[in-house]
Amino acid sequence: IVLHLFDYKHGVGVPVAAEENMQLLSYFVIHESQYQDMVDEFRCTIVQPRAFAGDGVQTWACSLTRVQEHAERIVTETAKDHLAAGDWCRWCPALMICPEVQRHAAEIAAAEFSEVDIETLLHYEQIGPAITAFLKKIPQTLIDTFRFGDGIPGKKVIERLSNRKWKLAVSRVRPELEKLGLAKEAIVEEKLRTPPQIEKLLDKEGRKALKPFVTRDVVGYKIVPESAKGTPVDFNVSEFTEFTDVSED
């Protein structure tokens, strides 16, 4: 018997991988605890169509042994009397009062990175999302002291205003602008849709024909497990050297 679990995720900012997904493995553990030895293979599929940085649909299969290993890990970790910070903290409702996240934030702020070893830097990278989420929530947490508490002495809350925008629909604004003597070309700006938006309008063959006109620029680098998708970057090639070869001529 195969148990196939589907998980739809609407988020676009953080693509979620199906392989070794702790959340879905935990769901399998719950099922196995209720219906022991009824399933031979577990499959999970994550559907995240808005995450254009990765595959919109990903499927991963694991054995009963892998699910049992995860169940043992849960028991072991929950028995420990400690908190653990990591990228999972970004969605935790207790993030702002978590002493472990606060400790790591203070530790990283005081670190001299030139003197930190590689293992420590990898640890900092792992908990980085939690620290980033912690810092992003600080302004809203301070504002909540005015909304639900006594505020902060010497401080006040004011409104943040967006950029100016039209009050009326475009169809009503355009005639008014034309009355001011502005030509249509000066009022309306033509803009080409993005490749992902165009792909939604095409069938499979159309998307293939679109590929020669689409590119993806390198915007940075990230460290991932060796088993992850992607070709390793070779920093020894000339593209990454500071100076190109100069001939004697």
NUMARDREN-383627 format. One record per residue: chain; x, y, z of N, C-alpha, C in turn. Coordinates in pm, whole numbers, plus 50000, padded with zeros to 5 digits. Layout:
BEGIN
['A' [X Y Z] [X Y Z] [X Y Z]] ...
END
This chain:
BEGIN
['A' [50085 49881 50000] [50000 50000 50000] [50089 50124 50000]] ['A' [50052 50222 49918] [50125 50348 49909] [50037 50461 49962]] ['A' [50090 50538 50055] [50021 50657 50105] [50081 50779 50035]] ['A' [49999 50853 49962] [50046 50970 49888] [49981 51094 49947]] ['A' [50065 51182 50002] [50017 51304 50066] [50049 51424 49978]] ['A' [49948 51508 49952] [49966 51629 49873] [49956 51751 49964]] ['A' [50048 51846 49943] [50051 51967 50026] [50061 52088 49934]] ['A' [49954 52166 49927] [49956 52288 49845] [50009 52404 49929]] ['A' [50105 52476 49872] [50163 52592 49940] [50149 52712 49847]] ['A' [50094 52819 49900] [50064 52937 49819] [50179 53039 49818]] ['A' [50278 53019 49907] [50385 53118 49920] [50473 53125 49797]] ['A' [50533 53243 49775] [50621 53264 49661] [50763 53295 49705]] ['A' [50782 53344 49826] [50915 53390 49867] [51011 53280 49906]] ['A' [50957 53168 49959] [51042 53060 50009] [51000 52929 49943]] ['A' [51067 52888 49834] [51034 52758 49771] [51062 52644 49869]] ['A' [50969 52550 49877] [50980 52440 49971] [51007 52310 49896]] ['A' [51108 52237 49938] [51144 52111 49873] [51068 51995 49935]] ['A' [51032 51896 49854] [50960 51779 49904] [51056 51678 49967]] ['A' [51177 51666 49912] [51272 51566 49961] [51315 51596 50104]] ['A' [51304 51496 50189] [51340 51507 50330] [51269 51623 50400]] ['A' [51145 51647 50361] [51068 51755 50422] [51023 51713 50562]] ['A' [51069 51783 50664] [51042 51746 50802] [50893 51753 50836]] ['A' [50824 51850 50781] [50682 51865 50810] [50603 51745 50759]] ['A' [50629 51706 50633] [50554 51595 50576] [50597 51462 50636]] ['A' [50724 51448 50670] [50768 51328 50740] [50694 51315 50874]] ['A' [50673 51428 50940] [50601 51425 51067] [50455 51382 51047]] ['A' [50395 51424 50935] [50259 51379 50903] [50257 51227 50886]] ['A' [50360 51174 50819] [50368 51029 50801] [50380 50957 50935]] ['A' [50457 51017 51025] [50472 50959 51159] [50337 50952 51230]] ['A' [50259 51058 51219] [50126 51060 51282] [50039 50949 51224]] ['A' [50042 50935 51090] [49961 50830 51027] [50006 50692 51073]] ['A' [50137 50670 51077] [50190 50540 51115] [50157 50507 51260]] ['A' [50150 50609 51345] [50116 50583 51485] [49971 50537 51501]] ['A' [49886 50576 51406] [49745 50539 51413] [49716 50410 51337]] ['A' [49789 50387 51227] [49764 50271 51142] [49897 50200 51116]] ['A' [49947 50132 51215] [50080 50073 51210] [50088 49960 51107]] ['A' [50200 49964 51031] [50235 49860 50935] [50132 49840 50824]] ['A' [50052 49942 50795] [49956 49930 50686] [50012 49985 50555]] ['A' [50117 50068 50563] [50172 50134 50444] [50314 50084 50421]] ['A' [50344 50052 50295] [50478 50006 50258] [50565 50119 50205]] ['A' [50503 50213 50139] [50578 50325 50082] [50501 50454 50104]] ['A' [50574 50560 50139] [50515 50691 50163] [50560 50787 50054]] ['A' [50467 50860 49998] [50501 50961 49897] [50439 51094 49937]] ['A' [50515 51199 49913] [50462 51334 49940] [50487 51421 49818]] ['A' [50389 51500 49784] [50399 51593 49671] [50369 51733 49720]] ['A' [50461 51825 49695] [50439 51966 49728] [50405 52040 49600]] ['A' [50294 52108 49601] [50249 52188 49487] [50262 52334 49527]] ['A' [50355 52404 49464] [50381 52544 49497] [50399 52622 49367]] ['A' [50289 52648 49296] [50298 52707 49161] [50355 52848 49157]] ['A' [50350 52921 49268] [50398 53060 49266] [50548 53070 49294]] ['A' [50612 52959 49327] [50755 52960 49358] [50833 52935 49230]] ['A' [50852 53041 49149] [50915 53026 49019] [51063 52994 49030]] ['A' [51122 53009 49149] [51265 52981 49165] [51293 52832 49158]] ['A' [51191 52747 49172] [51212 52604 49168] [51100 52536 49091]] ['A' [51090 52404 49107] [50985 52329 49040] [50852 52356 49109]] ['A' [50747 52376 49028] [50615 52402 49084] [50555 52281 49153]] ['A' [50591 52162 49106] [50540 52038 49165] [50658 51944 49191]] ['A' [50675 51900 49314] [50784 51810 49352] [50729 51692 49429]] ['A' [50779 51571 49396] [50735 51449 49464] [50856 51375 49519]] ['A' [50842 51322 49639] [50948 51244 49702] [50887 51122 49768]] ['A' [50954 51008 49754] [50907 50884 49814] [51006 50835 49917]] ['A' [50956 50777 50025] [51044 50721 50128] [50983 50593 50182]] ['A' [51065 50516 50249] [51022 50387 50302] [50967 50400 50443]] ['A' [50909 50290 50490] [50860 50285 50627] [50976 50302 50725]] ['A' [51093 50249 50688] [51211 50262 50775] [51247 50408 50797]] ['A' [51241 50489 50690] [51274 50632 50703] [51174 50702 50795]] ['A' [51047 50666 50785] [50945 50727 50871] [50971 50688 51017]] ['A' [51007 50564 51041] [51037 50519 51177] [51160 50589 51234]] ['A' [51261 50613 51149] [51379 50688 51192] [51342 50829 51234]] ['A' [51252 50891 51157] [51209 51027 51191] [51130 51027 51322]] ['A' [51050 50924 51345] [50973 50914 51470] [51068 50903 51589]] ['A' [51175 50826 51574] [51273 50813 51681] [51343 50946 51708]] ['A' [51370 51020 51600] [51436 51150 51617] [51345 51247 51692]] ['A' [51216 51244 51662] [51121 51331 51731] [51121 51301 51881]] ['A' [51118 51174 51915] [51118 51135 52056] [51246 51181 52124]] ['A' [51360 51163 52054] [51489 51202 52113] [51498 51352 52134]] ['A' [51456 51430 52032] [51468 51576 52040] [51373 51635 52143]] ['A' [51251 51581 52151] [51155 51636 52247] [51192 51604 52391]] ['A' [51275 51502 52409] [51318 51466 52544] [51429 51558 52594]] ['A' [51491 51631 52503] [51600 51720 52543] [51544 51848 52605]] ['A' [51611 51896 52705] [51567 52017 52774] [51643 52138 52718]] ['A' [51617 52169 52592] [51683 52284 52532] [51602 52334 52413]] ['A' [51629 52456 52372] [51568 52514 52254] [51668 52508 52139]] ['A' [51618 52498 52017] [51704 52491 51899] [51657 52595 51798]] ['A' [51749 52683 51758] [51717 52786 51660] [51758 52739 51521]] ['A' [51679 52774 51420] [51709 52737 51283] [51617 52809 51187]] ['A' [51621 52770 51058] [51539 52840 50961] [51390 52818 50985]] ['A' [51354 52715 51065] [51214 52691 51097] [51156 52797 51189]] ['A' [51242 52876 51253] [51194 52975 51351] [51118 53091 51286]] ['A' [51137 53111 51157] [51078 53230 51093] [50925 53231 51101]] ['A' [50863 53111 51116] [50717 53104 51123] [50667 53082 51265]] ['A' [50756 53083 51362] [50717 53052 51500] [50650 53174 51564]] ['A' [50531 53158 51624] [50463 53271 51689] [50536 53321 51814]] ['A' [50625 53239 51867] [50699 53278 51988] [50837 53335 51954]] ['A' [50860 53370 51829] [50992 53414 51784] [51045 53532 51866]] ['A' [50961 53632 51892] [51008 53755 51956] [51039 53738 52104]] ['A' [50993 53629 52166] [51020 53609 52308] [51109 53488 52332]] ['A' [51162 53431 52223] [51244 53311 52236] [51385 53348 52284]] ['A' [51427 53300 52401] [51560 53334 52451] [51673 53278 52366]] ['A' [51648 53165 52297] [51753 53105 52214] [51782 53192 52092]] ['A' [51678 53243 52027] [51696 53332 51912] [51763 53461 51956]] ['A' [51722 53515 52069] [51783 53638 52120] [51931 53616 52152]] ['A' [51963 53500 52207] [52104 53470 52238] [52187 53463 52111]] ['A' [52135 53396 52009] [52209 53385 51883] [52223 53521 51816]] ['A' [52119 53604 51822] [52125 53737 51762] [52236 53819 51826]] ['A' [52246 53815 51960] [52350 53888 52031] [52488 53831 51998]] ['A' [52496 53699 51985] [52624 53634 51955] [52675 53673 51817]] ['A' [52585 53671 51719] [52625 53707 51582] [52663 53854 51573]] ['A' [52588 53940 51643] [52616 54083 51639] [52756 54114 51694]] ['A' [52802 54034 51790] [52931 54060 51853] [53046 53986 51787]] ['A' [53015 53902 51687] [53119 53817 51628] [53211 53895 51535]] ['A' [53338 53860 51538] [53436 53910 51441] [53452 53799 51337]] ['A' [53389 53818 51221] [53379 53709 51124] [53515 53666 51069]] ['A' [53612 53754 51070] [53744 53717 51021] [53811 53615 51113]] ['A' [53761 53604 51236] [53821 53514 51334] [53734 53391 51362]] ['A' [53623 53376 51289] [53530 53266 51313] [53563 53151 51218]] ['A' [53562 53027 51269] [53593 52911 51185] [53475 52877 51095]] ['A' [53499 52789 50997] [53399 52755 50896] [53276 52691 50958]] ['A' [53293 52601 51053] [53179 52534 51116] [53086 52634 51184]] ['A' [53146 52734 51249] [53064 52836 51315] [52990 52920 51213]] ['A' [53057 52954 51103] [52990 53032 50997] [52875 52954 50936]] ['A' [52893 52822 50915] [52783 52740 50863] [52667 52737 50961]] ['A' [52698 52735 51089] [52593 52739 51192] [52519 52872 51186]] ['A' [52594 52982 51171] [52530 53112 51161] [52441 53119 51038]] ['A' [52486 53058 50927] [52406 53061 50805] [52275 52985 50826]] ['A' [52281 52874 50901] [52161 52795 50926] [52058 52872 51007]] ['A' [52102 52944 51107] [52007 53017 51192] [51980 53158 51139]] ['A' [52046 53194 51027] [52027 53328 50970] [51882 53365 50945]] ['A' [51800 53275 50883] [51659 53311 50860] [51584 53345 50987]] ['A' [51616 53275 51097] [51549 53305 51224] [51587 53443 51274]] ['A' [51716 53478 51263] [51761 53610 51307] [51701 53719 51219]] ['A' [51697 53694 51088] [51638 53792 50996] [51491 53816 51028]] ['A' [51417 53706 51051] [51276 53719 51086] [51259 53793 51218]] ['A' [51348 53767 51312] [51346 53836 51442] [51363 53986 51423]] ['A' [51462 54026 51342] [51488 54168 51320] [51372 54236 51246]] ['A' [51312 54165 51150] [51202 54223 51073] [51078 54247 51160]] ['A' [51062 54166 51264] [50943 54179 51348] [50958 54284 51457]] ['A' [51079 54334 51476] [51101 54433 51583] [51014 54558 51564]] ['A' [51011 54621 51443] [50928 54743 51430] [50782 54720 51465]] ['A' [50721 54609 51418] [50581 54583 51447] [50560 54556 51595]] ['A' [50656 54487 51658] [50646 54460 51802] [50647 54590 51882]] ['A' [50732 54684 51840] [50737 54814 51909] [50607 54892 51888]] ['A' [50552 54886 51766] [50425 54955 51739] [50313 54896 51824]] ['A' [50318 54764 51845] [50215 54698 51927] [50217 54747 52071]] ['A' [50330 54801 52118] [50332 54855 52254] [50243 54978 52265]] ['A' [50222 55048 52154] [50130 55162 52153] [49986 55114 52133]] ['A' [49968 55010 52051] [49833 54962 52022] [49772 54888 52141]] ['A' [49853 54811 52210] [49799 54728 52318] [49855 54761 52456]] ['A' [49950 54855 52462] [50010 54888 52592] [50016 55037 52618]] ['A' [50118 55080 52690] [50131 55220 52729] [50227 55297 52639]] ['A' [50276 55233 52532] [50367 55304 52444] [50509 55309 52497]] ['A' [50591 55396 52438] [50732 55411 52476] [50756 55558 52507]] ['A' [50806 55590 52626] [50832 55730 52662] [50924 55798 52560]] ['A' [50883 55918 52518] [50964 55994 52423] [50946 55954 52279]] ['A' [50859 55856 52251] [50835 55810 52114] [50687 55826 52079]] ['A' [50658 55826 51949] [50521 55827 51902] [50512 55748 51772]] ['A' [50390 55714 51734] [50367 55640 51610] [50299 55732 51509]] ['A' [50353 55741 51390] [50291 55819 51284] [50260 55726 51167]] ['A' [50182 55774 51073] [50144 55693 50957] [50255 55693 50852]] ['A' [50278 55578 50792] [50367 55569 50677] [50281 55577 50552]] ['A' [50316 55665 50461] [50236 55688 50341] [50299 55621 50220]] ['A' [50216 55565 50135] [50263 55503 50012] [50295 55610 49910]] ['A' [50351 55568 49797] [50368 55660 49686] [50232 55705 49636]] ['A' [50225 55822 49575] [50097 55873 49525] [50040 55782 49417]] ['A' [49910 55761 49420] [49843 55678 49319] [49710 55741 49282]] ['A' [49651 55693 49172] [49526 55750 49124] [49410 55706 49214]] ['A' [49322 55802 49248] [49203 55771 49327] [49101 55695 49245]] ['A' [49090 55731 49116] [48986 55675 49030] [49042 55565 48941]] ['A' [48953 55493 48875] [48995 55391 48780] [49065 55457 48661]] ['A' [49152 55381 48596] [49229 55435 48483] [49137 55489 48375]] ['A' [49026 55421 48352] [48932 55464 48247] [48871 55601 48276]] ['A' [48870 55641 48404] [48815 55772 48440] [48924 55877 48449]] ['A' [49046 55834 48480] [49156 55930 48491] [49205 55975 48354]] ['A' [49211 55880 48258] [49268 55911 48126] [49199 56030 48058]] ['A' [49065 56035 48052] [49000 56152 47987] [49037 56284 48054]] ['A' [49054 56282 48186] [49089 56405 48257] [49230 56450 48220]] ['A' [49321 56354 48201] [49457 56388 48162] [49461 56440 48019]] ['A' [49377 56384 47933] [49371 56430 47794] [49317 56573 47786]] ['A' [49229 56607 47879] [49177 56745 47885] [49287 56844 47918]] ['A' [49392 56793 47986] [49504 56880 48021] [49603 56894 47907]] ['A' [49571 56833 47792] [49655 56847 47675] [49761 56740 47659]] ['A' [49753 56632 47738] [49852 56527 47729] [49811 56423 47625]] ['A' [49907 56381 47541] [49881 56280 47439] [49876 56141 47503]] ['A' [49813 56047 47431] [49799 55912 47481] [49935 55849 47510]] ['A' [50033 55875 47421] [50167 55817 47437] [50234 55865 47565]] ['A' [50198 55985 47609] [50258 56040 47731] [50188 55988 47857]] ['A' [50067 55933 47839] [49987 55889 47952] [50005 55741 47982]] ['A' [50003 55660 47876] [50005 55514 47890] [50142 55459 47854]] ['A' [50195 55374 47942] [50325 55312 47919] [50305 55165 47886]] ['A' [50359 55120 47772] [50348 54980 47733] [50458 54899 47804]] ['A' [50420 54787 47862] [50515 54706 47938] [50499 54558 47901]] ['A' [50611 54494 47868] [50609 54354 47832] [50594 54268 47958]] ['A' [50509 54166 47952] [50491 54077 48065] [50617 53993 48088]] ['A' [50635 53939 48209] [50751 53859 48243] [50739 53720 48182]] ['A' [50852 53647 48164] [50845 53511 48110] [50749 53419 48185]] ['A' [50750 53415 48321] [50653 53328 48389] [50508 53363 48357]] ['A' [50478 53493 48340] [50342 53534 48306] [50305 53489 48165]] ['A' [50401 53499 48072] [50376 53457 47935] [50360 53305 47927]] ['A' [50439 53229 48005] [50431 53083 48003] [50292 53034 48039]] ['A' [50224 53105 48127] [50089 53066 48167] [49990 53073 48051]] ['A' [50024 53151 47948] [49935 53169 47833] [49962 53068 47724]] ['A' [50069 52989 47736] [50113 52899 47630] [50094 52753 47669]] ['A' [50084 52667 47566] [50082 52523 47592] [50225 52472 47600]] ['A' [50243 52341 47611] [50375 52282 47629] [50468 52314 47513]] ['A' [50419 52305 47390] [50502 52334 47273] [50539 52482 47267]] ['A' [50444 52567 47307] [50470 52711 47306] [50578 52749 47406]] ['A' [50578 52681 47524] [50680 52710 47625] [50819 52667 47578]] ['A' [50824 52556 47501] [50952 52514 47443] [51004 52617 47345]] ['A' [50915 52672 47262] [50955 52772 47164] [51000 52902 47230]] ['A' [50956 52923 47353] [50990 53046 47425] [51130 53044 47484]] ['A' [51185 52924 47508] [51313 52910 47578] [51428 52991 47519]] ['A' [51446 52997 47385] [51560 53074 47331] [51556 53222 47365]] ['A' [51441 53273 47407] [51426 53416 47434] [51430 53448 47584]] ['A' [51456 53346 47665] [51451 53363 47810] [51587 53331 47871]] ['A' [51628 53408 47967] [51754 53382 48037] [51735 53409 48185]] ['A' [51828 53359 48266] [51826 53385 48409] [51965 53432 48449]] ['A' [51973 53551 48504] [52100 53608 48545] [52141 53554 48682]] ['A' [52270 53542 48701] [52323 53505 48833] [52317 53629 48922]] ['A' [52244 53620 49032] [52229 53734 49123] [52302 53712 49254]] ['A' [52366 53598 49268] [52439 53570 49391] [52466 53421 49402]] ['A' [52511 53379 49518] [52545 53239 49541] [52489 53194 49675]] ['A' [52467 53064 49687] [52420 53009 49814] [52481 52870 49832]] ['A' [52496 52830 49957] [52552 52700 49990] [52437 52603 50014]] ['A' [52442 52487 49947] [52338 52386 49960] [52404 52249 49977]] ['A' [52330 52147 50020] [52387 52012 50028] [52433 51963 49890]] ['A' [52532 51877 49887] [52584 51826 49760] [52477 51752 49681]] ['A' [52377 51698 49749] [52270 51624 49681] [52167 51715 49616]] ['A' [52172 51845 49641] [52074 51938 49587] [52096 51960 49438]] ['A' [51992 52009 49370] [52002 52037 49227] [52096 52155 49204]] ['A' [52155 52158 49084] [52240 52271 49048] [52384 52227 49025]] ['A' [52449 52293 48928] [52589 52265 48897] [52680 52343 48991]] ['A' [52779 52277 49052] [52870 52349 49141] [52944 52461 49069]] ['A' [52963 52572 49135] [53034 52687 49078] [53185 52660 49083]] ['A' [53252 52682 48972] [53397 52667 48966] [53459 52806 48976]] ['A' [53511 52838 49093] [53568 52970 49114] [53708 52984 49055]] ['A' [53758 52879 48990] [53891 52885 48931] [53889 52931 48785]] ['A' [53769 52934 48723] [53761 52975 48584] [53781 53125 48574]] ['A' [53815 53173 48454] [53854 53314 48435] [53743 53411 48471]] ['A' [53617 53365 48467] [53505 53454 48499] [53515 53509 48640]] ['A' [53581 53433 48729] [53587 53472 48868] [53722 53530 48908]] ['A' [53814 53543 48812] [53943 53602 48845] [53933 53753 48842]] ['A' [54011 53818 48924] [54002 53963 48936] [54059 54033 48813]] ['A' [54165 53973 48753] [54226 54032 48635] [54233 53926 48524]] ['A' [54210 53967 48402] [54223 53876 48290] [54370 53876 48245]] ['A' [54405 53773 48166] [54542 53763 48118] [54575 53881 48024]] ['A' [54689 53938 48042] [54732 54050 47958] [54853 54006 47879]] ['A' [54847 54022 47745] [54959 53982 47662] [55071 54086 47669]] ['A' [55190 54044 47631] [55305 54135 47637] [55294 54244 47532]] ['A' [55212 54221 47428] [55198 54322 47325] [55124 54444 47378]] 
END
